[in-house]
Amino acid sequence: MKKFQTLLYYCYSPIENAEQFAADHLKFCQSLNLVGRIIVADEGLNGTVSGTAEACEAYMAAIHADERFAKTDFKIDEVDEPSFIKMHCRYKSEIVHSGLRDPNVIDPNKQTGKHLEPAEFLAMKDHEDVVILDVRSDYEHNLGRFKNAVTLDIENFREFPEKINELAQYKDKKILTYCTGGIKCEKASALLLKEGFKDVYQLHGGIIKYGKEVGGKDFEGKCYVFDNRVAVDVNTVNPVIVSTCYNCGKTTPKMINCANPECNEHFTQCDECGDKMLGCCSEACMEHPRRREYDGTGYYVKVPQPVNTKKKNATGCFEGFEG
């Protein structure tokens, strides 16, 4: 058994004085020697934390003891070492940035798509009247996605509402939404219902829970995660690699951050191009004076940057990406 664990969770539940709660919760996490990233908003919690099995157990017990968060579903990964370097707990306007802040319009506590447990999702996903919808960003579904899933060209989740019209052709179908851990589907499925889609579902616990409970069948590629693991395996039944090297087009499952900290783009790159390009996405980034030393992992302690805008400047270099 591995010494450390990483917990992925969220809970939509109103928090009074959420900004103060965030400050107090940070101190609590630090008292357990946890590392990770937690977002606190008036609407709830969204976090990934990592530490010893004992610390994680104490954290889950504390969360469940609070009646506001008693329904929280934790996805637990056994890991060789903590998945973060520091502990951050920040107050924001939403626990996942969607731009859908008005609870009178979208409230996951009042209406969402029907939750499907992984086994139910597996049994339903290949029916002729079903459409599987990936609500994640393009850099995530480029790395891995369900077989035959509909994907959207979005750089971040807040662009999802703009894409609703592109899905109109599926209004008579059963829509099965999915994301990494389930949090984005809560608002995505609610918005689909509001926009007239009648039969909307969501994968409870997301890709991570699906992999743990039913072996990840037909999830092709790897799943992007927001910690220093970058990507994790999901499918132990019929795994394939679907992502390709940004530079040469060769099939590769490896995703890195560009070594230029002012770019820091998420992109897939094979080891050969990684060595040749020094972990950079372009020659312009290779020549950047702040280029970081590439150690083969392509993971760096992140500096505050806007991310995954996927816009290029005149030199052909990415200008940044979203976190």
DRENDO-1510 file (C-alpha; in Angstrom, 1 decimal, always signed):
<recs>
REC; n; res; u; v; w
REC; 1; MET; +0.0; +0.0; +0.0 .
REC; 2; LYS; +1.3; +3.4; -1.0 .
REC; 3; LYS; +2.0; +5.9; +1.8 .
REC; 4; PHE; +0.3; +8.9; +0.2 .
REC; 5; GLN; -3.2; +9.7; -1.2 .
REC; 6; THR; -4.6; +12.3; -3.5 .
REC; 7; LEU; -8.3; +13.3; -3.0 .
REC; 8; LEU; -10.4; +14.8; -5.7 .
REC; 9; TYR; -13.8; +16.2; -4.7 .
REC; 10; TYR; -16.4; +19.0; -5.0 .
REC; 11; CYS; -19.6; +19.9; -3.3 .
REC; 12; TYR; -22.2; +22.5; -4.3 .
REC; 13; SER; -23.5; +23.8; -1.0 .
REC; 14; PRO; -24.0; +27.4; +0.1 .
REC; 15; ILE; -21.2; +28.8; +2.3 .
REC; 16; GLU; -21.8; +31.9; +4.4 .
REC; 17; ASN; -18.8; +34.2; +4.8 .
REC; 18; ALA; -17.0; +32.0; +2.2 .
REC; 19; GLU; -13.9; +34.3; +2.0 .
REC; 20; GLN; -13.3; +33.8; +5.8 .
REC; 21; PHE; -14.0; +30.1; +5.4 .
REC; 22; ALA; -11.3; +29.9; +2.8 .
REC; 23; ALA; -8.7; +31.5; +5.1 .
REC; 24; ASP; -9.7; +29.2; +8.0 .
REC; 25; HIS; -9.8; +26.1; +5.9 .
REC; 26; LEU; -6.3; +26.8; +4.6 .
REC; 27; LYS; -5.0; +26.8; +8.2 .
REC; 28; PHE; -6.8; +23.5; +8.8 .
REC; 29; CYS; -5.3; +21.9; +5.8 .
REC; 30; GLN; -1.8; +23.1; +6.8 .
REC; 31; SER; -2.3; +21.7; +10.3 .
REC; 32; LEU; -2.7; +18.3; +8.6 .
REC; 33; ASN; +0.4; +18.9; +6.4 .
REC; 34; LEU; -1.7; +18.5; +3.3 .
REC; 35; VAL; -0.8; +20.1; +0.0 .
REC; 36; GLY; -3.1; +20.9; -2.9 .
REC; 37; ARG; -5.5; +23.4; -4.4 .
REC; 38; ILE; -8.9; +24.2; -3.1 .
REC; 39; ILE; -11.4; +26.7; -4.5 .
REC; 40; VAL; -14.0; +28.1; -2.1 .
REC; 41; ALA; -17.0; +30.1; -3.4 .
REC; 42; ASP; -20.4; +31.1; -2.0 .
REC; 43; GLU; -21.7; +28.1; -3.9 .
REC; 44; GLY; -19.4; +25.4; -2.4 .
REC; 45; LEU; -16.0; +23.7; -2.5 .
REC; 46; ASN; -13.8; +22.3; -5.3 .
REC; 47; GLY; -10.5; +20.7; -4.3 .
REC; 48; THR; -7.7; +18.3; -4.9 .
REC; 49; VAL; -5.6; +17.7; -1.8 .
REC; 50; SER; -2.7; +15.3; -1.2 .
REC; 51; GLY; -0.9; +13.9; +1.9 .
REC; 52; THR; -0.4; +10.9; +4.0 .
REC; 53; ALA; -3.2; +8.3; +4.2 .
REC; 54; GLU; -3.8; +9.3; +7.8 .
REC; 55; ALA; -4.0; +13.0; +7.0 .
REC; 56; CYS; -6.4; +12.4; +4.1 .
REC; 57; GLU; -8.6; +10.2; +6.3 .
REC; 58; ALA; -8.7; +13.0; +8.9 .
REC; 59; TYR; -9.6; +15.6; +6.2 .
REC; 60; MET; -12.4; +13.5; +4.7 .
REC; 61; ALA; -13.8; +12.9; +8.2 .
REC; 62; ALA; -13.8; +16.6; +8.9 .
REC; 63; ILE; -15.5; +17.5; +5.6 .
REC; 64; HIS; -18.2; +14.8; +6.1 .
REC; 65; ALA; -18.8; +16.0; +9.7 .
REC; 66; ASP; -19.8; +19.4; +8.4 .
REC; 67; GLU; -23.5; +19.1; +7.5 .
REC; 68; ARG; -23.0; +21.4; +4.6 .
REC; 69; PHE; -20.6; +19.0; +2.9 .
REC; 70; ALA; -21.9; +15.6; +4.2 .
REC; 71; LYS; -22.8; +14.5; +0.7 .
REC; 72; THR; -19.2; +15.1; -0.7 .
REC; 73; ASP; -18.0; +12.2; -2.8 .
REC; 74; PHE; -14.2; +11.7; -2.6 .
REC; 75; LYS; -12.2; +10.1; -5.4 .
REC; 76; ILE; -9.1; +8.6; -3.8 .
REC; 77; ASP; -5.9; +7.8; -5.6 .
REC; 78; GLU; -3.0; +6.0; -4.0 .
REC; 79; VAL; +0.2; +7.8; -4.9 .
REC; 80; ASP; +4.0; +7.4; -4.4 .
REC; 81; GLU; +4.4; +11.0; -3.3 .
REC; 82; PRO; +2.2; +14.1; -2.7 .
REC; 83; SER; +0.7; +15.4; -6.0 .
REC; 84; PHE; +1.4; +19.1; -5.1 .
REC; 85; ILE; +4.2; +21.1; -3.6 .
REC; 86; LYS; +2.2; +23.7; -1.7 .
REC; 87; MET; -1.2; +24.2; -0.1 .
REC; 88; HIS; -3.5; +26.8; -1.7 .
REC; 89; CYS; -7.1; +27.6; -0.6 .
REC; 90; ARG; -8.6; +30.5; -2.4 .
REC; 91; TYR; -11.9; +32.3; -2.5 .
REC; 92; LYS; -13.3; +32.8; -6.0 .
REC; 93; SER; -16.7; +33.7; -7.5 .
REC; 94; GLU; -17.3; +30.1; -8.7 .
REC; 95; ILE; -15.9; +26.7; -7.8 .
REC; 96; VAL; -15.5; +26.1; -11.5 .
REC; 97; HIS; -15.3; +29.1; -13.8 .
REC; 98; SER; -18.4; +29.0; -16.1 .
REC; 99; GLY; -19.7; +32.5; -16.1 .
REC; 100; LEU; -23.1; +31.0; -14.8 .
REC; 101; ARG; -23.1; +32.7; -11.4 .
REC; 102; ASP; -26.8; +33.5; -11.0 .
REC; 103; PRO; -28.4; +30.8; -8.8 .
REC; 104; ASN; -31.8; +31.9; -10.1 .
REC; 105; VAL; -30.7; +30.7; -13.6 .
REC; 106; ILE; -28.4; +27.8; -12.9 .
REC; 107; ASP; -28.4; +26.1; -9.5 .
REC; 108; PRO; -27.0; +22.5; -9.3 .
REC; 109; ASN; -28.7; +22.0; -6.0 .
REC; 110; LYS; -32.1; +22.4; -7.7 .
REC; 111; GLN; -31.7; +20.9; -11.1 .
REC; 112; THR; -29.1; +19.0; -13.0 .
REC; 113; GLY; -29.0; +16.1; -15.4 .
REC; 114; LYS; -29.8; +12.7; -14.0 .
REC; 115; HIS; -26.7; +11.2; -12.3 .
REC; 116; LEU; -25.5; +7.9; -13.7 .
REC; 117; GLU; -23.2; +5.7; -11.7 .
REC; 118; PRO; -20.3; +4.4; -13.8 .
REC; 119; ALA; -21.9; +1.0; -14.4 .
REC; 120; GLU; -25.1; +2.7; -15.6 .
REC; 121; PHE; -23.1; +5.0; -17.9 .
REC; 122; LEU; -21.3; +1.9; -19.3 .
REC; 123; ALA; -24.5; +0.1; -20.0 .
REC; 124; MET; -26.2; +3.1; -21.6 .
REC; 125; LYS; -23.4; +4.8; -23.6 .
REC; 126; ASP; -23.6; +2.8; -26.8 .
REC; 127; HIS; -27.3; +2.9; -27.4 .
REC; 128; GLU; -28.3; +4.4; -30.8 .
REC; 129; ASP; -30.4; +7.2; -29.2 .
REC; 130; VAL; -27.4; +8.3; -27.0 .
REC; 131; VAL; -24.9; +11.1; -27.5 .
REC; 132; ILE; -21.8; +11.2; -25.2 .
REC; 133; LEU; -20.8; +14.8; -24.6 .
REC; 134; ASP; -17.4; +15.8; -23.3 .
REC; 135; VAL; -17.7; +19.2; -21.6 .
REC; 136; ARG; -14.0; +19.7; -20.9 .
REC; 137; SER; -11.4; +22.0; -22.6 .
REC; 138; ASP; -9.8; +21.0; -25.8 .
REC; 139; TYR; -6.3; +20.3; -24.3 .
REC; 140; GLU; -8.0; +17.8; -22.0 .
REC; 141; HIS; -10.0; +15.9; -24.6 .
REC; 142; ASN; -7.1; +15.9; -27.0 .
REC; 143; LEU; -5.2; +13.8; -24.5 .
REC; 144; GLY; -8.1; +11.4; -23.8 .
REC; 145; ARG; -11.8; +11.0; -24.4 .
REC; 146; PHE; -14.6; +8.4; -24.6 .
REC; 147; LYS; -14.8; +6.6; -27.9 .
REC; 148; ASN; -17.3; +8.3; -30.2 .
REC; 149; ALA; -17.7; +11.3; -27.8 .
REC; 150; VAL; -18.8; +14.7; -29.1 .
REC; 151; THR; -16.1; +17.2; -28.2 .
REC; 152; LEU; -16.2; +21.0; -28.2 .
REC; 153; ASP; -13.5; +23.4; -29.4 .
REC; 154; ILE; -13.3; +25.4; -26.2 .
REC; 155; GLU; -10.2; +26.7; -24.4 .
REC; 156; ASN; -11.9; +26.8; -21.0 .
REC; 157; PHE; -15.2; +25.8; -19.5 .
REC; 158; ARG; -16.6; +29.4; -19.4 .
REC; 159; GLU; -17.0; +29.1; -23.3 .
REC; 160; PHE; -19.4; +26.2; -22.9 .
REC; 161; PRO; -22.6; +28.3; -22.9 .
REC; 162; GLU; -21.5; +29.8; -26.3 .
REC; 163; LYS; -21.4; +26.3; -27.8 .
REC; 164; ILE; -25.0; +25.2; -26.9 .
REC; 165; ASN; -26.3; +26.1; -30.4 .
REC; 166; GLU; -23.8; +23.7; -32.0 .
REC; 167; LEU; -25.5; +20.9; -30.0 .
REC; 168; ALA; -29.0; +21.6; -31.2 .
REC; 169; GLN; -28.9; +18.7; -33.6 .
REC; 170; TYR; -28.9; +16.4; -30.6 .
REC; 171; LYS; -32.0; +17.7; -28.8 .
REC; 172; ASP; -34.0; +14.6; -29.5 .
REC; 173; LYS; -31.2; +12.3; -28.2 .
REC; 174; LYS; -30.2; +11.3; -24.7 .
REC; 175; ILE; -27.2; +13.4; -23.8 .
REC; 176; LEU; -24.6; +11.8; -21.5 .
REC; 177; THR; -22.3; +14.5; -20.2 .
REC; 178; TYR; -18.9; +13.7; -18.6 .
REC; 179; CYS; -15.8; +15.5; -17.3 .
REC; 180; THR; -12.9; +14.7; -15.0 .
REC; 181; GLY; -14.6; +14.5; -11.6 .
REC; 182; GLY; -18.2; +15.5; -12.3 .
REC; 183; ILE; -18.1; +19.2; -11.3 .
REC; 184; LYS; -18.4; +20.8; -14.7 .
REC; 185; CYS; -21.3; +18.4; -15.6 .
REC; 186; GLU; -23.4; +19.8; -12.8 .
REC; 187; LYS; -23.6; +23.2; -14.5 .
REC; 188; ALA; -23.3; +21.9; -18.1 .
REC; 189; SER; -26.2; +19.5; -17.7 .
REC; 190; ALA; -28.3; +22.2; -15.9 .
REC; 191; LEU; -27.7; +24.6; -18.7 .
REC; 192; LEU; -28.7; +22.0; -21.4 .
REC; 193; LEU; -31.9; +21.4; -19.6 .
REC; 194; LYS; -32.6; +25.2; -19.4 .
REC; 195; GLU; -32.0; +25.4; -23.1 .
REC; 196; GLY; -34.6; +22.8; -24.0 .
REC; 197; PHE; -32.7; +19.5; -24.0 .
REC; 198; LYS; -35.2; +17.0; -22.5 .
REC; 199; ASP; -33.1; +13.9; -21.6 .
REC; 200; VAL; -29.8; +14.9; -20.0 .
REC; 201; TYR; -27.6; +12.8; -17.9 .
REC; 202; GLN; -24.2; +13.1; -16.2 .
REC; 203; LEU; -21.5; +10.6; -15.3 .
REC; 204; HIS; -21.4; +10.7; -11.5 .
REC; 205; GLY; -17.8; +11.1; -10.2 .
REC; 206; GLY; -16.6; +11.7; -13.8 .
REC; 207; ILE; -13.8; +9.9; -15.7 .
REC; 208; ILE; -11.8; +9.2; -12.5 .
REC; 209; LYS; -14.6; +7.2; -10.8 .
REC; 210; TYR; -15.5; +5.5; -14.1 .
REC; 211; GLY; -12.0; +4.2; -14.3 .
REC; 212; LYS; -11.9; +3.0; -10.7 .
REC; 213; GLU; -15.3; +1.2; -10.7 .
REC; 214; VAL; -15.7; -0.3; -14.2 .
REC; 215; GLY; -12.1; -0.3; -15.5 .
REC; 216; GLY; -12.5; +2.6; -17.8 .
REC; 217; LYS; -13.7; +0.7; -20.8 .
REC; 218; ASP; -13.7; +2.7; -24.1 .
REC; 219; PHE; -12.1; +5.8; -22.5 .
REC; 220; GLU; -9.3; +6.3; -25.1 .
REC; 221; GLY; -6.0; +7.9; -24.0 .
REC; 222; LYS; -5.2; +9.4; -20.7 .
REC; 223; CYS; -7.1; +11.7; -18.3 .
REC; 224; TYR; -5.7; +15.2; -17.7 .
REC; 225; VAL; -5.5; +16.0; -14.0 .
REC; 226; PHE; -4.8; +19.4; -12.4 .
REC; 227; ASP; -1.8; +18.4; -10.3 .
REC; 228; ASN; +1.8; +17.4; -10.8 .
REC; 229; ARG; +0.9; +14.0; -12.2 .
REC; 230; VAL; -0.5; +15.9; -15.3 .
REC; 231; ALA; -2.1; +12.8; -16.7 .
REC; 232; VAL; -3.3; +9.5; -15.3 .
REC; 233; ASP; -4.3; +6.1; -16.8 .
REC; 234; VAL; -8.0; +5.3; -16.7 .
REC; 235; ASN; -8.6; +2.3; -19.0 .
REC; 236; THR; -7.5; -1.2; -17.9 .
REC; 237; VAL; -9.9; -3.0; -20.3 .
REC; 238; ASN; -9.1; -1.8; -23.8 .
REC; 239; PRO; -6.6; +1.1; -23.6 .
REC; 240; VAL; -5.3; +3.0; -26.6 .
REC; 241; ILE; -3.4; +6.2; -27.2 .
REC; 242; VAL; -5.2; +8.9; -29.1 .
REC; 243; SER; -3.0; +12.0; -28.5 .
REC; 244; THR; -0.2; +13.0; -30.9 .
REC; 245; CYS; +3.0; +15.0; -30.5 .
REC; 246; TYR; +2.3; +18.7; -31.2 .
REC; 247; ASN; +5.7; +19.0; -33.0 .
REC; 248; CYS; +6.0; +15.9; -35.2 .
REC; 249; GLY; +2.6; +14.2; -35.1 .
REC; 250; LYS; +3.9; +10.9; -33.6 .
REC; 251; THR; +1.5; +9.1; -31.2 .
REC; 252; THR; +2.4; +9.9; -27.6 .
REC; 253; PRO; +0.5; +10.0; -24.3 .
REC; 254; LYS; +2.9; +12.5; -22.7 .
REC; 255; MET; +1.6; +16.0; -21.9 .
REC; 256; ILE; +3.9; +18.7; -20.6 .
REC; 257; ASN; +4.0; +22.4; -19.9 .
REC; 258; CYS; +6.2; +24.5; -22.3 .
REC; 259; ALA; +9.5; +25.3; -20.7 .
REC; 260; ASN; +9.0; +29.0; -21.5 .
REC; 261; PRO; +7.2; +30.2; -18.3 .
REC; 262; GLU; +5.6; +33.1; -20.2 .
REC; 263; CYS; +4.0; +30.5; -22.5 .
REC; 264; ASN; +3.5; +27.5; -20.2 .
REC; 265; GLU; +1.2; +25.9; -22.7 .
REC; 266; HIS; -0.2; +22.4; -22.1 .
REC; 267; PHE; +0.7; +20.3; -25.1 .
REC; 268; THR; +1.5; +16.7; -26.0 .
REC; 269; GLN; +5.1; +16.1; -27.0 .
REC; 270; CYS; +7.0; +12.9; -27.6 .
REC; 271; ASP; +10.3; +12.3; -25.7 .
REC; 272; GLU; +12.4; +12.7; -28.9 .
REC; 273; CYS; +10.9; +16.1; -29.6 .
REC; 274; GLY; +11.1; +17.0; -25.9 .
REC; 275; ASP; +14.9; +16.5; -26.0 .
REC; 276; LYS; +15.2; +18.3; -29.3 .
REC; 277; MET; +13.0; +21.2; -28.4 .
REC; 278; LEU; +14.2; +21.4; -24.8 .
REC; 279; GLY; +10.6; +20.9; -23.6 .
REC; 280; CYS; +9.3; +23.9; -25.6 .
REC; 281; CYS; +6.4; +24.2; -28.0 .
REC; 282; SER; +8.3; +26.3; -30.6 .
REC; 283; GLU; +11.7; +27.6; -31.6 .
REC; 284; ALA; +10.7; +31.1; -30.2 .
REC; 285; CYS; +10.1; +29.5; -26.8 .
REC; 286; MET; +13.4; +27.7; -27.0 .
REC; 287; GLU; +15.2; +31.1; -27.4 .
REC; 288; HIS; +13.3; +32.8; -24.6 .
REC; 289; PRO; +15.7; +34.2; -22.0 .
REC; 290; ARG; +13.5; +32.8; -19.1 .
REC; 291; ARG; +13.3; +29.3; -20.5 .
REC; 292; ARG; +13.4; +26.7; -17.7 .
REC; 293; GLU; +15.6; +23.7; -17.6 .
REC; 294; TYR; +13.8; +20.7; -19.1 .
REC; 295; ASP; +14.2; +17.6; -16.9 .
REC; 296; GLY; +12.1; +15.3; -19.1 .
REC; 297; THR; +8.9; +15.6; -17.0 .
REC; 298; GLY; +7.7; +19.0; -18.4 .
REC; 299; TYR; +6.2; +19.8; -15.0 .
REC; 300; TYR; +7.1; +23.1; -13.2 .
REC; 301; VAL; +5.9; +24.9; -10.2 .
REC; 302; LYS; +3.4; +27.2; -11.9 .
REC; 303; VAL; +3.8; +31.0; -11.9 .
REC; 304; PRO; +0.6; +33.1; -12.1 .
REC; 305; GLN; -0.2; +33.3; -15.8 .
REC; 306; PRO; -3.3; +33.4; -17.9 .
REC; 307; VAL; -3.4; +30.0; -19.5 .
REC; 308; ASN; -4.4; +28.0; -22.6 .
REC; 309; THR; -5.6; +30.9; -24.6 .
REC; 310; LYS; -4.0; +29.0; -27.6 .
REC; 311; LYS; -3.4; +32.3; -29.3 .
REC; 312; LYS; +0.0; +32.8; -31.0 .
REC; 313; ASN; +2.0; +35.9; -31.4 .
REC; 314; ALA; +3.9; +37.0; -34.5 .
REC; 315; THR; +6.8; +34.6; -33.7 .
REC; 316; GLY; +4.5; +31.6; -33.7 .
REC; 317; CYS; +4.7; +31.1; -29.9 .
REC; 318; PHE; +1.7; +30.4; -27.7 .
REC; 319; GLU; +0.9; +33.4; -25.5 .
REC; 320; GLY; -0.3; +31.4; -22.5 .
REC; 321; PHE; -2.9; +29.0; -21.2 .
REC; 322; GLU; -5.7; +28.8; -18.7 .
REC; 323; GLY; -5.4; +27.0; -15.3 .
</recs>
